[in-house]
């Protein structure tokens, strides 16, 4: 059943990326505490299984040192704090690697669902958390019921696993009292390890159930109404950053479409480095040459590369290239003032493609650009010298 907003509208829409990002900034992400518990418990049991004898031996040494009294210490009370600190320091050195390993495991497991997220906003106290009514809602709400069911399931599985182990080892447990200390401890250790294995199995089962539930619960909690989605889209469209990204994306798409047309050009007129303009002309259908693509700097370079890739003639004529770049638009005809200069280049290219009888290439023209169409690299019209 879809959740309702305070105004009664149903939250049926999946959360947008912006809503999820905002939730993460507030510290609200999917988390599975059961996975953290399972990972740390299993690792703890594994460490005890692999290095249990070492920890037991060191623990015995710690107790021996703690309960071995020296006459000097008894009659010199000021030495007792130092002796106490030595014992504590030794215990910390022995068990610190295990604690660090468990802590790292808890951090990794805790962030494996929902990703690593550190939110300062989550640390700031909120008045709503101290509201008794909100506390009662949490205590008697559906989430509390789910938590209770998980606790019952966890207890039932773990207790059931322990019952199976104890039932199978019941005679051994009764026999422990008749055994010597060392064999009894060894046998008790085997029973504990077996119990730990089955408890770990129960925790894994619970974690596998909890992970998809927590993800589902988080996604449901982040759902939005149709109106919220519309309002967010309006806000985003009004954002300068979003507008900039939209314009950038539109420009990229336009450039990609423009580059596709370069292969259909008859000639690319270049600066040769700063400007490139691709022209096409079909005498049977076009009244004037058309501009298929144009660009400056990096785009100009890409146009030249695309032209060379498709065998389109690249003609270097800086004044004409600048004039075409600053006075034309894509998919439009060249201005009448540049007809003659462009005609010189296109005639040269057409003649180049069909060599004269003696096989010699045509002479390369120097296009005549009218003084009124002369521009510098910044697009400023050059003034005619008096």
Buried (B, 14 or more C-beta within 10 A) or exposed (E): EEEEEEEEBEBEBEBBEBBBEBBBEBBBBBBBBBBBBBBBBBBBBBBBEEEBEEBEEBEEEBEEEBEEEEEEBEEEEEEEEEBEEEBEEBBEEBBEEBEEBBEEBBEEBBBBBBEEBEBEEBEEEEEEEEEEEBEEEEEEEEEEEEEEEBEEBBEEBBEEBBEEBBEEBEEBEEEBEEBEEEEBEEBBBEBBEBBBBBBBBBBBBBBEBBBEBBBEBBEBBBBBBEEBBEEBEEEBEEEEEBEEEEEEEEEEEEBEEBBEBBBEBBBBBBBBBBBBBBBBBEEEEEEBBBBBBBBBEEBBBBBBBBBEEEEBBBBEBBBBBBBBBBBBEBEEBBBEEBEEBBBBBBEBBBEBEEEEEEEEEBEEBEBEBEEEBBBEBEEEBEEEEE
